[in-house]
Amino acid sequence: MRSIRALRRRNKRPIPFRKIIPNMITSGSVLCGMLSLVLTYHQHFVPAAWFIVMAVFFDFMDGKVARSLGGSTAFGVELDSLADALSFGAAPAFLVYAAYINLEIGVWGSLAAAFFALCGVLRLARFNVTHVVGPFQGIPIPAAGLALVSLVISRLPLNHWIVVAALLSLGGLMISSVPYGNLKRLKKGNVNKAKMRFLIGCFLLICVVMREQAPLLVIGIYIASGLLRFDWGDWLALDRGACIDDDEEPREENV
């Protein structure tokens, strides 16, 4: 009886606010994903794509805030994965399907979109169960989702078969073992500032010159870097060994 009473008292303790904040931020990603789906349904494709880009911000910040406040929880990890499945799996797949494929090629377009979403869920499940220190194994689902929405943002008049190929290729990359750079491993004071300034300068230049095609070029470079085994985290680190954090929370937030 005493153990039951102790358990009840423990369950009645208020949840610390520092543990709630990261989950509130993750909820912002869910909101962006849902609004993207609604806008896609009403054929507002470009605004729907930008909501998914906004979801990346929330996805990046939830893990960062959780680590800074010491509020990481198993609940938060699961919520983060569910949010990613919606915002970077289902929403981008439905967006490019509605914008480029629709019923042009029958059931094949639907299957390609479903394949992408399924691979995203499998990638998230594998990440949570077999998380290892070092580069991501397979392209992270936020990067894959961004690659799809960048097609919409760029306003390129693509053939539906090209979009199907993109869905299948990105889905395959998510469940592959291709290593992709993990910038979360960079620690404060262990970043090569000259290289970081150069990278930021190149990014701003691309945005100014390419405009709406900029996201497509940037994410294309990231995809190519994994295939070429180029690790951005190692390249930006002053001391490669010092940038690894064995206690890192398995959140899938960043590219």
N, C-alpha and C positions, 0 to 999 in steps of 0.2 A: 504493500500500500504506500509505503514511504517513497519508493521509486516512482510510482505513478504520480503522486502528488508533486514530487520534484520535477518530473517531466512536464506537468501541467504549468507549474510556476515558470519553468524555463520557456515554454511556448508562449506565455503571456508577456514576456519581456518585449518592449518595443524594439523594432528593427532600427539600427542606427541609420541616420540620414545619409551618412557617407556611403552606405551600401545601396541606398535607393537611387542616388544621383546617377551612377553609371547606367542603371536600368532605365531611367527616364530618358537618358540620351539615346540609348538603343531603341526606345520607343519612337524617337524621332525618325530613325531609319525605317521603321515599320510604316509610319505615317507617310513618308515620302514614297515608299513602294506602293502603298495603296492608292495614293493620289495619282501616281503614274499610271496605274491600271485604269483608273476612272477616266483620266484624260485620253488614254489610248482608246478606250471604248468610244469616246466622243470624237475621235480622229484628230486630236490636238497632239500630233506626234512629237514635235520639237519640244514643247513645254513638258511633255511626259518624259522625254529623255533627260532634260535638265533636272527633274526631280530625282532621278536615279543618281545623277552626279552629286546632288545635294546629300543623298543618302550615304555617299562615300565619306563625307565630312563627319556625319554622326557615327558611322562605323569606325572611323579613325579615333574619334574623341572618346568613345565609351571605354575602350581599353586603356587609353592614356590616363583618363580621369580615375578609372578603377585602380590602376597601379599607384597613382600619385596619392590617392586617399586611403589606400589599403583596404578598399571595399570590394575586392574580388570575391565572388561567390560561385558555387556550382550552378545556382539558378541563373546568374548572369551569363555564364558561358553558354548554357542551353538557350537562353533567350537570344543571345547574339547570333547563334547558328540559325535559329528559326527566322530571325530578321533578315539574315543574309540570303536564306533560301527564297524569301519573298522578294526582297529589293534587288538582288543581283542574279537571281535564277529565274523565277516565274515572270517578273515584270519585264525585264529586257527581252526575254524570249517572246512574250506576247506582243511587245512593242514592235519588234522587227517583223514578226509574222503579219501583224495588221498593216504595217507600213509598206512592206515589200512583197509579201507572198500571198496572203489572203487565200482565195480558193483557186488561184491560177494553176496550180499543179496538183490539185486534189489533196489526198490524204498525206502525201509525202511531205508537204510543208508543215503540216501539223505534227507529224512524227519527228521531224527535225527539231522543231521547237521543244517538243516534249523530251527529246534526247538531251538537249542542252540543259533543261531544268533538272532532269534526272541525274546527269553527271555532276551538276552543281551540288545536289543533295548528297550524292555519294562522296564527293570531294570533302564536304564539310564533315560528314560522319568519319571519314578516314583521318582527317586532321585532328578531330577531338580525341580519337582513340589512340592514334599512333603518332602523336606530335613529337617531333624530334628537333633538337637544336641545330640551327644552320639554315640554309636556304629552304624556301618552300618546295615541297615535292609536288610538282604540277602547278599550273598557273592558279593563283588565288581567285576565288569566285568574284570578288569585287572588280578585279582587273578584267576578267572575262566578260562580266556584265557591262563594264565601261567600253570594252571593245565593240560590243553590239550597239550600244546607244550612240557611240561616236559615228557610226554609219548614218544614223538618223540626223544627228546634229550637223554633219558635213553636207547633208542634202544631196548626196551623190545619187544619180539615177541608175541604180544597180539592177541588174537582171536578177530575177527571183532565185535562179539556180546558184548564183554567186552567194546570195544570202544563206541559202541552204548549206552551201559548203562552209561558210563562216560558222554557222551553228554547229555543224558536225565537227569541224576542226577545233573550235574552242572547247566544245564538250570533251573531246578526246584529250586535249591538253590538260584539262582540269583533273582528269583521273590518271594522267600519265605520271611518270617519275622524273620528268624534265625539271631540273633545278631552276628556281627563280629567286632573284635577289630579295632579301628580307631586310628592309631598312629599319625595322624595329630593333635589330641587334645593335644599332649604333647607340653608343652611350655618350652622355654629355662630356665634353672635353676630349673625346676620341674621334672627332670629325675633322677631316682635312678641309679647313675653311676655304682655301683657294679653289679646290675642286668643287666644293659646294656652291661657291659664288659663280664659278664657271657654269655649273649645271643650271642654276637659277637663271643666269643670263641667257643661256641657250633656250630655256623654256619660255622666257618672256619674249625673246626674239621670234620664236616659232609662233607664239600667240599673236604677235603683231603682224607678222608676214602672212601666216596661213589662215588666221581668223577662224571661221567655223570648221575648217579642216584640221586645226591644231590638235584637238583631242585625238583624232584618228591617227595622226602622225606620232604623237607622244606615246600612245598605247601600242602602236605598231612597233616602235623602237623597243619598248619593254618586252613585247612578245618575242621579238627577234633576239633580244639579249639572252633569254632563257634557252632558246634553241642553239645559240652560240656559246652557251655555258659561261656567260659573263655575269658576275655577281656585283651588283651596284653597291651592296653593303660593304663588301671587301674593298671595292675601289675607293669608297669614300672614307674608310676607316684609316686612322693613323697607325693603330696597332690592331691587326686583324684578330688576334687571339683575345683581345680585351673587349671586343664588341659582342661576345657571346654571353647570354644570360640564361643560365640553366633553370632559373626559377620563374621564367617568363610565363605569364598566364596564356593559355591557348585560346586567344581570341583572334578572329580572322579579319582584322580590321584594315589592313592597309596594304598599299601597293608599294 
